Amino acid sequence: MHIPITKPYFGAEEHRAVAEPLETGWVVQGPKVAAFERCFAACTEAPFALATTSCTTALHLALVALGVGPGDEVIVPAFTWVATANVVEMQGARPVFVDIELATFNIDAAQVERAITPHTKVIMPVSLFGISAPMQPLLESARRHGLKVVEDAACAVGAWYHEHHAGTLADIGCFSFHPRKAITTGEGGMVITADEDIAQRVQSLRDHGASKSDLARHLGARSYVLPEFNVVGYNYRMTDLQGALGVAQMGRLAWILEQRTRLAQRYDEALTEVGWLRPPVLPAHCRHGYQSYVCLFQPESPTVANVARLCTQRNALMDVLETAGIASRPGTHAVHMLGYYRDKYGLRPEDFPNAYLADHLTLTLPLYAQMTEAEQDFVLTHIVEHHLQG
Ligand SMILES: Cc1ncc(COP(=O)(O)O)c(C=O)c1O
């Protein structure tokens, strides 16, 4: 048996959808991207949704739209995908890392207050693996200090915080449609916002700074009048092939989330008998999007002193799973320990100890909508029967 870490779900609708732009010839950002944006806005209840080429470019546009530049600081969690910090560097600003809570793997809101300086411009929490960041206290900090909030909701389609979909409480929310996510367009991203001015800026910035999109120009009168370019923009336009795929994927989103949640709950139940592998911890007011099912390997209480030994044990389990044909992965990175950030800012493991522990001890189990219970039981059998060594 071969069980991948995840697998996109494509059916006849996706095949039909991508064929359409090939037939009409409109393959760049156009009617299908617009349709995808409408679906996404409706699903998240966001007033504006703007597609991009990836979540990385969505985050980059968010910072450009907010005027982040040299001399500014942006608060980011120390445990996240490297893109969260990279987009801050791309703007010549400084990412200020804050440690995470080991329970949720999300930024520790209490520590955010202490990281705010007169240079702070934006708080950029991440709703990691499908669990919303602690938005309420973060928004209170932002309000108190006059800061903007950009939520990296790359993994958070289907994640809710109270009655708010991920990304909607922040000034700007950014999503990813990379194949590791619940729905995919190959590469792809989305910016959502309730602020019309920000939406207009993002719309222009993703399209070379044009004052009008190609679609609007071609569909309107005097289509020969070219747009104005008042700002320096980028080419971060999603293709209509991806837009069409996105619409088809949105049609299955509810079913995909249902299946992922059902399977995650089966994992939860089975893992109660495995004391050394802690299932995801979901705060009471949150609904999990289950982009990934990420456990914490903790045969004993982890510390910076014992983490190397525990990590060796975790890796031994991952080797056993791989030999059996089962893919597993660490959660994500302690970004402060990645070469660029470690060297540029002189950071040490103990600066953000929970991020360091999570980096070494997280374990992502396979999860995809079409996973059979037989496949899941195969994974569980190998975990339950695994004997920890030394
Ligand atoms: C937390 C987080 N932020 C940003 C990204 C970047 O997304 P993309 O690959 O769409 O650029 C990812 C992708 O995995 C992510 O997990």
The ligand as a Gaussian input file, in Angstrom:
#p B3LYP/6-31G(d) Opt

LIG

0 1
 C        1.568000      29.381000       6.468000
 C        1.874000      29.528000       5.005000
 N        2.079000      30.749000       4.496000
 C        2.345000      30.929000       3.197000
 C        2.422000      29.871000       2.327000
 C        2.749000      30.119000       0.895000
 O        1.744000      29.693000       0.041000
 P        2.029000      29.514000      -1.521000
 O        2.738000      28.216000      -1.701000
 O        0.649000      29.498000      -2.146000
 O        2.823000      30.681000      -1.959000
 C        2.210000      28.572000       2.809000
 C        2.313000      27.429000       1.896000
 O        2.421000      26.315000       2.265000
 C        1.929000      28.389000       4.177000
 O        1.744000      27.183000       4.698000

